[in-house]
Structures are given as C-alpha cells and as structure tokens.
Amino acid sequence: MIEETSAGIVLFRKEDSKILFLLLHYPSGHWDFIKGKMEKGESTRETAIRETKEETGITDITFLENFEEWIKYDFQYQGELIHKKVVFFLAETKTKEVMISHEHLDYSWMDYNTSIEKTTFDNAKTVLTRAQTLLTKTLQL
C-alpha cells in the first residue's frame, strides 16, 4: 500500500452578510475543496497555499487559527491501493474571480446549505460543517 499526504483549504469569502465557500468540480464528477499532494520539503500549510494558487489563481488567503481537520481514505490507482491522509485548513479570501486549472471542470461559490448538498463525500461534508461551526462562533453570524 502507498501512503500519500495531501493538504487543502476550505476557502471562503464574505459577500454582504453571507459566507460563501469555494467548491471545485473534479473530472471524476465530484465537488470538493482545494487540495493536493505535498511536495518534498513542504509543510502542510505551504502545500495548501501552493495548491490554492495552482488550482484557483488565488493568492490572498488568511488562515483562521484553530482549524486543522484531518481525513483519511483508501482508493485504487492503477492497480495500487493508496492510503491517503488529507489535512484541511480554513482560510478567507477577498478574491471573487477564480482561474481554475486544467485539473478541474468548474467552480462555484456557495453558501453553507448549497455547499453541503453539492459536496460529494461524507468526510468533506463533516469538514465543511466543522468550518461553518467555527465561522459561526468566530464571526458571530
């Protein structure tokens, strides 16, 4: 079994009094957050920042402290079993325009309820709910 570690960001922005989350549409059909494999010598935060820039063109991100959610899952790739660990951070951007990379089909900024419906995997829904809970406490929404 191959062990892989990735890092990503639950990215949000404020629009009027609403919080909107960024979801990316992956070629396999699912909707999920920004994430990607760590490169040698990178910290998890450095990976998350690099992946955000590569996948969305967004560079103005501000991390919220006290949010680091790990998920684990297994999948098959070219006949190999991969055990994947992914850490998600929570970060805010002021940027609305997204320049998606060749790795994605589309993107959307959505409120929490729409994001929960659109997000494909249960572990992503859990991460999103934890992000929303922290934002509600922190921003007093």
Sequence and secondary structure as in RCSB ss.txt:
>XXXX:A:sequence
MIEETSAGIVLFRKEDSKILFLLLHYPSGHWDFIKGKMEKGESTRETAIRETKEETGITDITFLENFEEWIKYDF
QYQGELIHKKVVFFLAETKTKEVMISHEHLDYSWMDYNTSIEKTTFDNAKTVLTRAQTLLTKTLQL
>XXXX:A:secstr
 EEEEEEEEEEEEEETTEEEEEEEE TTS EE EEEE  TT  HHHHHHHHHHHHH     EEEEEEEEEEEEEE
EETTEEEEEEEEEEEEE         TT SEEEEE HHHHHHH  SHHHHHHHHHHHHHHHHHHT 
